[in-house]
Amino acid sequence: MHDASEARMFKDFSFETVARRAGELAAVRDVLPPGTRIAIPHLTGDDLPALVEAAHAVRKMGFVPVPHLAARRLESAAGLAGLRAATDQLFVVGGDPVMSRGPFPDGLALIRSGLLAEHGFRSIGLPAYPSGHPLIDDDRLWADLAAKVDALGEQGLAGSVTLQFATRAAVGDWLAESRRRGIDLPVRVSVPGAGGLSPALAARLGVGADVELDFPDGLTLHFSPFGALRETALLAGAGRLPLVPAPALAT
């Protein structure tokens, strides 16, 4: 039996799949509640048509697709219409490319362009990094997040923040700092799926063996299954946190 605070973390939890494996969600339709938000990262090697196709597939299964749109990979605004036909929710990131392939050097520029609102998107997710970002210093991370929040508010768009993998202490510090800065959006926190994080991925994300599946009250969970799709879906649907194997988190 979970206490009330843990039960709240599972209410309206979200899930994740990559575009090329979106069809596999059909195998967990009996586990994930209808209307579950499904994040679809915009990975290297996935072009925009693949992201659009995956979003439509997720929607047809009865879930709510939330494609990750990498601003530096967006060659023009033309692709936004295809995404909007599948969903009114996006998660906006800068993306891995160092150089922009189009007019948007980062996620803030895309949001400030007004194109998301013009195309009818209503809710925009934003990333945050309680354990820090390997390429961006904390001052810039906070300044960019505050600017994005302001831009969303000016355009009447709803927003939320998803925290990347971090320790309980780092998450708590981030929440305290966000309140101090007046950032008041719904917050989700990423947790690894039943298979845990590989050492390589943990290193890339800037986290290590001290990742904890125990967080302050007031957050909602976002599950990243990393291949353990059904096992993670079963745990999430049952309101249980994965037991992450220690070797999977070792540095």
PARO-819159 format. One line per field, with one value per residue: x, y, z of N, C-alpha, C, O, CB in turn; chain. Coordinates in pm, whole numbers, plus 50000, padded with zeros to 5 digits. Glycine has a CB too. Example, Ala and Ser with C-alpha at 12.3 -4.5 7.8 and 13.67 -1.06 7.14 Angstrom:
REM PARO-819159
n_x = c(51319:51285);
n_y = c(49431:49775);
n_z = c(50780:50708);
ca_x = c(51230:51367);
ca_y = c(49550:49894);
ca_z = c(50780:50714);
c_x = c(51320:51290);
c_y = c(49670:50003);
c_z = c(50780:50787);
o_x = c(51424:51341);
o_y = c(49668:50114);
o_z = c(50846:50804);
cb_x = c(51131:51408);
cb_y = c(49553:49940);
cb_z = c(50905:50572);
cadena = c(A:A);
This chain:
REM PARO-819159
n_x = c(50085:50058:50156:49974:50116:50290:50104:49993:50199:50182:49947:49815:50055:50324:50462:50712:50836:51039:51037:51070:50985:50727:50502:50511:50378:50125:50123:50098:49859:49667:49752:49850:49672:49396:49449:49691:49980:50222:50549:50759:51070:51283:51504:51849:51874:51607:51380:51161:50914:50903:50864:50615:50458:50482:50355:50090:50034:50048:49835:49619:49610:49485:49619:49782:49982:50301:50516:50871:51020:51296:51453:51678:51685:51474:51396:51228:50921:50729:50691:50544:50267:50202:50260:50078:49839:49826:49842:49802:50002:50340:50687:50952:51284:51633:51803:52040:52219:52495:52502:52237:51983:51797:51589:51597:51785:51771:51554:51419:51413:51241:51002:50958:50911:50643:50518:50429:50198:50050:50005:49831:49904:49871:49983:50302:50587:50880:51231:51434:51725:51822:52062:52245:52375:52575:52687:52593:52590:52465:52354:52280:52097:51888:51818:51731:51515:51340:51289:51159:50929:50810:50762:50579:50365:50300:50191:49969:49991:49984:50212:50467:50715:50969:51181:51508:51684:51786:51921:51741:51808:51911:51684:51515:51658:51641:51364:51325:51479:51345:51100:51191:51262:51022:50908:50645:50521:50352:50528:50710:50899:51166:51198:51391:51313:51216:51450:51655:51926:52183:52541:52671:52469:52395:52630:52631:52407:52490:52457:52483:52554:52401:52141:51809:51493:51298:51128:51062:50740:50458:50522:50492:50524:50742:50795:51070:51123:51342:51373:51265:50978:50711:50746:50798:50563:50375:50452:50417:50142:50044:50106:50361:50703:50989:51234:51543:51824:52131:52384:52321:52324:52576:52882);
n_y = c(49880:50220:50540:50856:51062:50925:50794:51010:51078:50892:50950:51038:50973:50976:50828:50680:50638:50550:50682:50488:50261:50289:50142:49922:49985:49889:49646:49699:49814:49707:49760:50025:50318:50447:50749:50808:51009:51001:51035:51112:51097:51302:51165:51132:51044:51001:51137:51421:51337:51070:51114:51239:51031:50841:50981:50993:50718:50659:50813:50683:50454:50528:50683:50987:51160:51309:51457:51504:51791:51885:52181:52269:52085:52136:52223:52402:52584:52433:52167:52167:52160:51894:51763:51893:51793:51553:51598:51832:51891:51943:51872:52070:52092:52186:52018:51776:51852:52066:52287:52476:52348:52497:52786:52810:52847:52742:52599:52810:53013:52898:52882:53156:53246:53233:53054:52807:52857:52977:52759:52614:52459:52376:52308:52301:52122:52146:52093:52026:52029:51897:51783:51921:52020:51876:52053:52308:52582:52632:52887:52982:52782:52827:53090:53056:52881:53041:53242:53095:53014:53264:53339:53145:53209:53466:53406:53262:52990:52669:52520:52285:52118:51882:51701:51585:51271:51238:51280:51251:51462:51652:51701:51809:52044:52173:52220:52396:52615:52680:52768:52991:53151:53205:53032:52850:52592:52283:51986:51714:51418:51235:50884:50586:50288:49941:49815:49983:50226:50221:50209:50374:50546:50666:50807:50983:51136:51260:51154:50913:50629:50706:50769:50798:50647:50803:51073:51425:51540:51629:51597:51450:51134:51037:50786:50621:50361:50231:49995:49793:49757:49637:49538:49773:49916:49757:49790:50069:50092:49955:50121:50113:50167:50106:49858:49934:49772:49770:49731:49832:50100:50165:50350);
n_z = c(50000:49914:50042:50063:49930:49756:49596:49462:49293:49093:48969:48665:48536:48294:47992:47777:47445:47162:46826:46625:46750:46823:46751:46917:47145:47125:47246:47512:47562:47718:47966:48014:48101:47905:47728:47842:47853:47603:47551:47275:47184:46977:46810:46699:46363:46331:46122:46065:45939:46036:46307:46301:46194:46400:46608:46514:46515:46789:46882:46757:46904:47131:47312:47430:47224:47274:47110:47101:47002:46834:46818:46669:46469:46310:45999:45873:45928:45813:45881:46113:46085:46022:46263:46431:46336:46461:46734:47009:47176:47264:47329:47380:47282:47250:47099:46966:46747:46681:46511:46376:46161:46044:46094:46372:46649:46903:47161:47288:47093:46906:47055:47109:46855:46802:46639:46731:46881:46675:46509:46659:46877:47220:47464:47604:47676:47879:47924:48217:48429:48699:48794:48653:48327:48074:47887:47924:48140:48478:48532:48279:48211:48395:48326:48060:48100:48252:48065:47867:48005:48050:47782:47699:47868:47777:47532:47592:47625:47774:48006:48112:48313:48273:48470:48426:48486:48823:49157:49469:49637:49455:49301:49497:49561:49313:49294:49510:49424:49191:49289:49429:49218:49106:48924:48832:48735:48643:48740:48621:48688:48564:48560:48544:48358:48419:48347:48419:48400:48160:48213:48023:47932:48172:48226:48007:48064:48284:48539:48809:49011:49224:49159:49256:49320:49456:49563:49634:49754:49544:49278:48948:48789:48522:48302:48160:47969:47841:47674:47836:47801:47850:48109:48253:48202:48332:48600:48629:48575:48792:48994:49104:49179:48972:49058:49042:48915:49087:48947:48695:48727:48792:48784);
ca_x = c(50000:50137:50098:49903:50207:50338:49992:49977:50303:50141:49829:49847:50194:50349:50544:50799:50881:51105:50951:51082:50926:50595:50405:50518:50283:50003:50135:50072:49731:49589:49814:49852:49536:49368:49478:49824:50070:50335:50655:50830:51191:51327:51640:51933:51834:51462:51341:51032:50804:50897:50805:50473:50396:50473:50253:49959:50017:50020:49700:49523:49604:49408:49704:49806:50122:50372:50644:50981:51060:51430:51449:51787:51662:51358:51447:51135:50796:50634:50664:50459:50128:50187:50254:49953:49729:49824:49838:49818:50103:50478:50795:51048:51424:51724:51845:52183:52308:52561:52457:52097:51952:51693:51592:51582:51910:51744:51412:51363:51384:51121:50885:50938:50867:50496:50466:50360:50063:49983:49965:49727:49951:49817:50062:50442:50672:51015:51323:51518:51837:51861:52202:52326:52384:52718:52735:52531:52606:52339:52297:52212:51981:51779:51774:51655:51387:51255:51247:51060:50805:50750:50714:50456:50258:50261:50115:49854:50014:50010:50347:50506:50858:51010:51316:51586:51723:51865:51903:51636:51862:51919:51547:51467:51725:51586:51230:51338:51529:51239:51004:51255:51264:50885:50868:50536:50457:50350:50659:50727:51037:51197:51251:51424:51222:51254:51586:51752:52011:52313:52648:52700:52363:52407:52740:52590:52309:52552:52416:52559:52495:52317:52005:51713:51353:51233:51132:50974:50597:50411:50569:50430:50629:50756:50869:51149:51144:51472:51367:51182:50850:50598:50776:50782:50421:50306:50482:50352:49998:50012:50146:50483:50829:51081:51350:51651:51941:52247:52487:52281:52348:52713:52962);
ca_y = c(50000:50342:50653:50947:51138:50839:50770:51128:51078:50804:51003:51104:50951:50972:50717:50722:50542:50616:50680:50362:50151:50332:50035:49825:50024:49808:49532:49739:49887:49648:49798:50171:50375:50531:50890:50827:51089:50924:51118:51051:51176:51330:51114:51134:50939:51007:51262:51473:51248:50955:51162:51260:50900:50782:51054:50945:50580:50665:50865:50580:50353:50581:50760:51126:51175:51432:51449:51595:51864:51941:52308:52281:51992:52182:52298:52511:52570:52353:52039:52180:52125:51750:51729:51944:51704:51437:51634:51974:51898:51922:51890:52143:52087:52242:51910:51742:51918:52190:52391:52466:52314:52588:52921:52811:52804:52672:52587:52941:53084:52838:52924:53299:53275:53238:52956:52697:52905:52998:52629:52557:52382:52435:52274:52284:52072:52200:52012:52088:51940:51915:51744:51999:51980:51865:52156:52437:52611:52645:53022:52990:52693:52895:53206:53007:52828:53154:53309:53009:53022:53395:53339:53065:53285:53577:53352:53189:52847:52596:52464:52194:52092:51745:51696:51470:51183:51306:51233:51318:51590:51746:51739:51900:52173:52236:52268:52513:52725:52721:52850:53119:53228:53230:52939:52774:52506:52142:51924:51569:51377:51114:50767:50479:50174:49821:49775:50077:50301:50163:50299:50473:50647:50741:50902:51086:51222:51328:51097:50793:50523:50761:50797:50741:50649:50853:51215:51508:51540:51729:51569:51342:51050:51013:50660:50595:50217:50185:49859:49707:49824:49579:49530:49906:49950:49683:49857:50200:50072:49907:50220:50068:50214:49998:49830:49945:49696:49855:49730:49912:50241:50183:50431);
ca_z = c(50000:49904:50113:49973:49845:49648:49505:49378:49191:48984:48903:48538:48495:48150:47947:47667:47345:47049:46707:46549:46827:46871:46730:47025:47251:47112:47337:47651:47569:47826:48093:48027:48093:47788:47752:47897:47770:47553:47494:47161:47161:46840:46817:46581:46270:46311:46058:46111:45900:46126:46431:46273:46180:46533:46684:46468:46561:46932:46898:46717:47011:47243:47401:47390:47184:47307:47040:47134:46881:46848:46742:46572:46358:46234:45884:45846:46003:45735:45946:46232:46054:46034:46405:46490:46296:46550:46876:47040:47281:47222:47425:47298:47323:47150:47011:46968:46650:46726:46420:46340:46022:45998:46152:46517:46714:47029:47192:47321:46968:46847:47133:47091:46718:46797:46543:46799:46908:46547:46455:46742:46991:47341:47582:47568:47782:47882:48003:48320:48459:48840:48813:48561:48187:48043:47796:47952:48283:48551:48517:48150:48216:48466:48247:47945:48146:48289:47942:47802:48082:48020:47643:47695:47932:47690:47418:47641:47614:47898:48009:48219:48316:48305:48523:48384:48595:48925:49293:49545:49686:49343:49266:49602:49542:49194:49326:49595:49343:49096:49365:49458:49094:49062:48818:48893:48637:48683:48725:48612:48711:48488:48630:48449:48361:48493:48312:48471:48308:48132:48255:47919:47932:48298:48210:47911:48129:48397:48667:48839:49091:49330:49114:49349:49280:49576:49533:49715:49722:49450:49143:48873:48733:48378:48290:48040:47986:47790:47625:47921:47780:47921:48252:48310:48195:48439:48727:48630:48585:48926:49092:49172:49121:48935:49141:48946:48957:49116:48843:48579:48756:48834:48696);
c_x = c(50088:50074:50043:49998:50259:50228:49972:50081:50264:50017:49871:49994:50205:50452:50623:50827:50954:51020:50953:51020:50787:50491:50403:50424:50153:50004:50106:49943:49643:49639:49810:49711:49516:49394:49613:49909:50192:50435:50726:50953:51226:51476:51717:51896:51685:51428:51202:50915:50791:50833:50655:50400:50379:50366:50112:49932:49981:49877:49594:49508:49528:49490:49719:49953:50178:50509:50745:51024:51194:51443:51558:51775:51547:51405:51358:51010:50697:50597:50570:50315:50104:50179:50123:49834:49716:49804:49844:49920:50241:50570:50911:51188:51509:51766:51996:52269:52368:52514:52311:52080:51847:51702:51595:51709:51890:51593:51347:51326:51259:50995:50854:50889:50716:50435:50390:50215:49985:49933:49863:49774:49909:49902:50204:50521:50814:51105:51393:51615:51885:52007:52297:52327:52532:52773:52686:52542:52471:52274:52221:52088:51863:51727:51689:51518:51291:51203:51142:50925:50734:50690:50586:50340:50208:50174:49994:49867:50039:50151:50364:50656:50880:51157:51386:51634:51815:51841:51788:51684:51866:51780:51491:51529:51668:51448:51236:51383:51422:51134:51062:51251:51124:50840:50767:50460:50446:50483:50647:50873:51059:51249:51283:51327:51281:51397:51693:51827:52140:52421:52677:52596:52369:52517:52701:52494:52366:52508:52495:52483:52401:52180:51907:51572:51269:51244:51041:50829:50567:50453:50485:50541:50623:50848:50940:51191:51278:51471:51280:51039:50739:50623:50755:50635:50342:50329:50410:50202:49954:50051:50267:50606:50916:51190:51470:51772:52061:52352:52452:52310:52493:52790:53087);
c_y = c(50124:50450:50751:51021:51053:50812:50888:51132:50994:50854:51078:51088:50948:50863:50764:50606:50618:50596:50545:50243:50185:50222:49933:49861:49945:49692:49568:49821:49831:49690:49949:50226:50452:50678:50916:50911:51006:51018:51041:51136:51188:51294:51137:51017:50932:51141:51302:51386:51125:50994:51183:51126:50832:50849:51010:50804:50577:50713:50760:50471:50403:50657:50903:51142:51311:51424:51548:51661:51931:52064:52314:52182:52036:52273:52414:52486:52478:52223:52047:52137:51975:51705:51773:51859:51585:51475:51785:51995:51867:51933:51949:52138:52155:52136:51893:51818:52047:52308:52367:52434:52407:52719:52926:52760:52729:52669:52720:53018:53029:52883:53072:53335:53290:53133:52843:52737:52924:52867:52558:52464:52454:52413:52240:52236:52126:52110:52094:51982:51961:51879:51821:51941:51977:51979:52297:52465:52643:52782:53034:52899:52763:53014:53162:52954:52941:53226:53227:53016:53154:53397:53258:53143:53399:53530:53271:53038:52786:52538:52366:52171:51945:51747:51569:51393:51254:51241:51308:51456:51693:51793:51837:52038:52247:52295:52394:52635:52774:52805:52987:53211:53254:53144:52841:52697:52365:52076:51773:51537:51242:51004:50660:50364:50056:49778:49867:50151:50223:50259:50409:50583:50730:50846:51015:51185:51295:51278:50969:50698:50575:50807:50726:50748:50687:51004:51293:51503:51647:51708:51458:51265:51042:50893:50650:50448:50164:50037:49766:49760:49765:49573:49666:49947:49881:49749:49991:50187:50026:50007:50180:50123:50096:49981:49825:49866:49787:49850:49816:50059:50268:50269:50354);
c_z = c(50000:49990:50011:49880:49730:49548:49411:49267:49070:48911:48778:48500:48344:48119:47825:47573:47236:46924:46638:46621:46878:46857:46841:47141:47243:47210:47482:47663:47680:47963:48115:48014:47963:47823:47817:47801:47733:47488:47383:47132:47013:46833:46687:46490:46247:46246:46104:46064:45989:46259:46416:46264:46315:46617:46643:46517:46710:46957:46864:46822:47134:47345:47350:47352:47223:47239:47096:47005:46906:46758:46636:46457:46269:46121:45846:45929:45933:45805:46064:46206:46067:46178:46468:46452:46389:46696:46892:47151:47222:47343:47346:47360:47215:47049:47010:46867:46706:46642:46383:46191:45963:46074:46305:46586:46844:47053:47222:47194:46902:46921:47107:46951:46707:46707:46610:46829:46778:46487:46544:46852:47119:47465:47539:47690:47766:47964:48111:48371:48603:48868:48722:48421:48150:47958:47828:48102:48346:48533:48386:48149:48283:48386:48128:47988:48182:48164:47867:47873:48053:47879:47631:47755:47844:47574:47461:47629:47752:47891:48123:48207:48348:48347:48474:48507:48693:49061:49360:49591:49575:49301:49369:49589:49422:49223:49412:49515:49244:49167:49394:49338:49038:48947:48877:48786:48693:48652:48722:48637:48642:48581:48526:48465:48436:48463:48364:48361:48284:48181:48153:47919:48059:48287:48117:47974:48249:48532:48688:48928:49199:49281:49207:49291:49402:49569:49626:49667:49618:49308:49081:48801:48581:48360:48155:48043:47937:47752:47707:47919:47865:48072:48320:48310:48305:48574:48736:48648:48722:49034:49172:49101:49083:49040:49048:48995:48977:49007:48723:48601:48796:48734:48653);
o_x = c(50183:49952:50061:49966:50272:50253:49939:50054:50308:49985:49952:50052:50107:50521:50603:50839:50934:50940:50849:51004:50734:50400:50302:50395:50080:49898:50092:49921:49555:49577:49771:49637:49609:49365:49648:49908:50258:50408:50750:50942:51201:51562:51659:51886:51639:51445:51135:50823:50679:50757:50576:50292:50275:50293:50026:49820:49893:49807:49493:49406:49509:49440:49673:50039:50112:50608:50711:51062:51205:51442:51532:51846:51525:51447:51405:50994:50592:50485:50520:50249:49999:50099:50063:49737:49611:49756:49886:49927:50255:50536:50962:51207:51463:51764:52071:52385:52299:52489:52267:52153:51812:51811:51594:51737:51980:51515:51231:51221:51179:50895:50739:50832:50666:50312:50295:50122:49866:49829:49812:49693:49911:49895:50225:50521:50862:51061:51410:51591:51980:52068:52416:52284:52607:52894:52731:52506:52375:52152:52112:51986:51750:51606:51586:51418:51174:51087:51047:50821:50613:50580:50494:50230:50087:50092:49922:49767:50106:50202:50286:50717:50818:51244:51330:51627:51910:51752:51745:51609:51828:51761:51428:51459:51648:51418:51160:51332:51411:51084:50992:51239:51110:50743:50801:50347:50523:50545:50582:50961:50981:51332:51208:51267:51381:51459:51812:51795:52198:52396:52704:52630:52350:52500:52734:52496:52301:52518:52564:52361:52329:52110:51922:51537:51181:51354:50953:50802:50641:50424:50417:50640:50516:50965:50878:51286:51324:51560:51225:50986:50679:50533:50700:50587:50251:50236:50350:50141:49842:50031:50276:50611:50919:51233:51495:51819:52090:52407:52541:52319:52528:52766:53169);
o_y = c(50133:50453:50735:51042:51102:50806:50870:51184:51020:50806:51170:51177:50922:50814:50875:50491:50738:50502:50494:50136:50117:50211:49864:49776:49935:49644:49480:49889:49901:49660:49996:50185:50517:50723:51031:50887:50948:51074:50921:51237:51097:51380:51157:50903:50866:51246:51227:51364:51079:50916:51148:51110:50773:50781:50992:50773:50501:50660:50748:50403:50328:50691:50936:51136:51414:51389:51660:51593:52022:52052:52359:52194:51977:52386:52514:52381:52448:52174:51944:52085:51932:51617:51701:51852:51521:51394:51857:52101:51776:51993:51886:52175:52178:52160:51983:51848:52126:52417:52254:52486:52397:52759:53035:52640:52661:52728:52742:53081:53105:52917:53109:53442:53352:53123:52789:52659:52890:52864:52451:52397:52577:52490:52158:52302:52148:52055:52215:51862:52036:51938:51791:51827:52067:52001:52394:52380:52677:52792:53091:52936:52758:53036:53224:52980:52936:53266:53282:53025:53156:53449:53297:53145:53425:53607:53217:52967:52846:52510:52364:52201:51891:51789:51460:51444:51321:51158:51414:51554:51808:51911:51936:52138:52369:52407:52489:52745:52894:52903:53088:53333:53318:53178:52759:52733:52329:52105:51711:51618:51148:51029:50644:50345:50068:49711:49835:50138:50167:50379:50523:50701:50852:50959:51131:51304:51380:51350:50921:50688:50497:50877:50607:50844:50612:51060:51236:51465:51745:51791:51382:51325:51040:50897:50667:50414:50061:49962:49670:49802:49836:49599:49673:50007:49940:49762:50023:50260:50053:49981:50208:50126:49996:50077:49724:49890:49871:49955:49869:50136:50381:50262:50406);
o_z = c(50078:50009:49890:49763:49618:49427:49294:49158:48958:48803:48784:48438:48274:48208:47777:47615:47219:46918:46597:46562:46966:46940:46859:47226:47341:47252:47567:47763:47730:48065:48222:47924:47916:47934:47845:47681:47820:47382:47395:47063:46934:46847:46581:46537:46153:46307:46175:46143:46016:46316:46504:46321:46343:46690:46728:46557:46751:47043:46932:46827:47229:47452:47241:47439:47207:47303:47132:46909:46988:46636:46524:46357:46163:46144:45792:45991:45989:45791:46110:46296:46115:46211:46548:46527:46397:46775:46802:47213:47141:47444:47254:47476:47104:46929:47049:46899:46770:46695:46363:46107:45845:46115:46362:46581:46891:46978:47186:47188:46848:46859:47087:46931:46614:46699:46552:46807:46772:46421:46507:46915:47125:47560:47449:47795:47655:48065:48097:48359:48626:48957:48716:48399:48189:47957:47768:48183:48277:48520:48381:48091:48232:48379:48099:47922:48145:48159:47811:47809:48034:47859:47558:47699:47838:47524:47376:47624:47836:47783:48217:48104:48439:48271:48480:48619:48654:49076:49313:49584:49596:49269:49333:49605:49427:49183:49389:49534:49218:49111:49385:49351:48934:48878:48962:48752:48782:48549:48807:48609:48659:48668:48430:48570:48507:48546:48354:48243:48377:48190:48190:47909:48055:48332:48143:47942:48308:48631:48599:48919:49260:49354:49234:49222:49446:49570:49690:49553:49605:49222:49150:48759:48520:48398:48050:48114:47987:47794:47653:48022:47946:48152:48430:48406:48364:48654:48839:48726:48765:49153:49291:48978:49155:49103:48984:49106:48893:48973:48657:48505:48830:48613:48578);
cb_x = c(49904:50148:50203:49822:50324:50392:49864:49986:50433:50116:49750:49812:50248:50398:50456:50931:50761:51251:50994:51227:51016:50550:50433:50659:50253:49989:50273:50190:49657:49591:49959:49945:49509:49221:49373:49893:50112:50288:50755:50736:51308:51302:51639:52083:51881:51384:51345:51014:50822:51038:50872:50455:50480:50607:50268:49950:50145:50121:49680:49565:49745:49338:49842:49768:50136:50386:50623:51100:50952:51539:51464:51920:51634:51256:51464:51101:50732:50691:50791:50462:50092:50301:50372:49929:49748:49952:49954:49682:50070:50519:50836:51003:51472:51847:51795:52199:52232:52715:52545:52025:51904:51554:51474:51461:51995:51818:51393:51463:51503:51132:50908:51067:50915:50452:50579:50435:50067:50077:50087:49633:50106:49681:49997:50502:50673:51015:51427:51431:51953:51773:52219:52467:52304:52744:52695:52383:52703:52361:52407:52308:52015:51827:51894:51732:51407:51332:51369:51110:50834:50856:50822:50475:50305:50385:50205:49733:50134:49905:50450:50428:50931:50988:51315:51705:51791:51830:52032:51593:52001:51991:51456:51498:51876:51577:51150:51437:51655:51173:50966:51399:51347:50870:50992:50440:50536:50234:50753:50679:51068:51300:51150:51568:51187:51159:51598:51850:52042:52330:52775:52706:52225:52436:52865:52525:52190:52525:52263:52690:52603:52388:51984:51720:51308:51300:51093:51023:50512:50456:50717:50323:50621:50812:50775:51275:51037:51580:51502:51237:50812:50569:50921:50866:50364:50354:50632:50383:49953:50082:50034:50489:50903:51145:51334:51689:51973:52309:52510:52133:52255:52782:53001);
cb_y = c(50001:50389:50721:51048:51192:50708:50744:51255:51028:50665:51095:51252:50820:51109:50591:50778:50460:50561:50787:50333:50114:50457:49966:49814:50172:49756:49472:49820:49879:49497:49750:50235:50466:50512:50948:50691:51220:50815:51162:51040:51115:51481:50967:51129:50807:50989:51249:51616:51203:50898:51293:51341:50811:50791:51205:50950:50498:50758:50989:50519:50311:50471:50694:51226:51154:51453:51474:51519:51969:51836:52426:52260:51852:52256:52206:52521:52705:52323:51979:52322:52173:51681:51792:52089:51657:51361:51567:52036:51800:52023:51753:52289:51940:52301:51935:51597:51949:52176:52394:52596:52171:52525:52996:52726:52922:52741:52495:53022:53074:52685:52899:53373:53166:53372:52899:52659:53037:53068:52540:52485:52361:52382:52155:52416:51919:52344:51947:52148:51963:51833:51595:52008:52078:51737:52122:52440:52728:52617:53129:52951:52563:52942:53286:52897:52735:53253:53335:52864:53010:53507:53284:52932:53340:53647:53267:53233:52818:52484:52574:52059:52183:51650:51702:51513:51057:51457:51250:51233:51571:51681:51614:51842:52153:52135:52160:52486:52682:52596:52779:53098:53157:53372:52863:52867:52506:52067:51968:51513:51367:51143:50714:50429:50134:49708:49765:50007:50442:50133:50220:50405:50581:50646:50831:51021:51141:51472:51070:50828:50441:50875:50752:50813:50509:50794:51239:51652:51562:51861:51530:51396:50912:51140:50541:50690:50144:50211:49804:49702:49817:49439:49483:50008:49913:49537:49877:50276:49973:49776:50248:49914:50306:50025:49696:50093:49589:49814:49591:49892:50287:50048:50563);
cb_z = c(50123:49757:50206:50053:49928:49704:49584:49462:49249:49038:48998:48546:48555:48099:47913:47722:47287:47028:46609:46521:46944:46797:46602:47075:47242:46968:47327:47707:47435:47816:48097:47921:48213:47741:47837:47925:47844:47452:47603:47034:47235:46800:46851:46619:46319:46447:45904:46063:45757:46149:46475:46143:46088:46603:46664:46314:46536:47004:46811:46585:47052:47310:47414:47506:47034:47464:46891:47203:46841:46812:46836:46641:46412:46327:45766:45693:46025:45598:45991:46281:45912:45965:46480:46446:46153:46536:46952:47081:47395:47113:47497:47279:47347:47217:46870:46944:46521:46718:46292:46374:46012:46014:46104:46559:46740:47147:47308:47405:46872:46849:47283:47120:46625:46752:46461:46930:46985:46449:46438:46658:46987:47365:47659:47511:47782:47939:47914:48437:48360:48929:48789:48612:48094:47973:47656:47906:48303:48698:48525:48036:48291:48604:48197:47873:48267:48379:47851:47798:48233:48033:47548:47772:48064:47636:47333:47569:47521:47921:48020:48212:48419:48183:48677:48295:48540:48930:49374:49666:49744:49225:49257:49738:49525:49078:49397:49710:49267:49031:49497:49502:48991:49024:48757:48972:48503:48613:48840:48474:48863:48378:48738:48469:48222:48461:48166:48559:48363:47979:48281:47780:47918:48416:48158:47788:48170:48387:48671:48903:49154:49396:48966:49486:49222:49708:49388:49715:49849:49493:49145:48770:48792:48303:48310:48031:47916:47893:47620:48068:47635:47868:48273:48233:48058:48443:48742:48503:48482:48951:49184:49178:49220:48799:49222:48922:48855:49247:48796:48550:48867:48851:48765);
cadena = c(A:A:A:A:A:A:A:A:A:A:A:A:A:A:A:A:A:A:A:A:A:A:A:A:A:A:A:A:A:A:A:A:A:A:A:A:A:A:A:A:A:A:A:A:A:A:A:A:A:A:A:A:A:A:A:A:A:A:A:A:A:A:A:A:A:A:A:A:A:A:A:A:A:A:A:A:A:A:A:A:A:A:A:A:A:A:A:A:A:A:A:A:A:A:A:A:A:A:A:A:A:A:A:A:A:A:A:A:A:A:A:A:A:A:A:A:A:A:A:A:A:A:A:A:A:A:A:A:A:A:A:A:A:A:A:A:A:A:A:A:A:A:A:A:A:A:A:A:A:A:A:A:A:A:A:A:A:A:A:A:A:A:A:A:A:A:A:A:A:A:A:A:A:A:A:A:A:A:A:A:A:A:A:A:A:A:A:A:A:A:A:A:A:A:A:A:A:A:A:A:A:A:A:A:A:A:A:A:A:A:A:A:A:A:A:A:A:A:A:A:A:A:A:A:A:A:A:A:A:A:A:A:A:A:A:A:A:A:A:A:A:A:A:A:A:A:A:A:A:A:A);
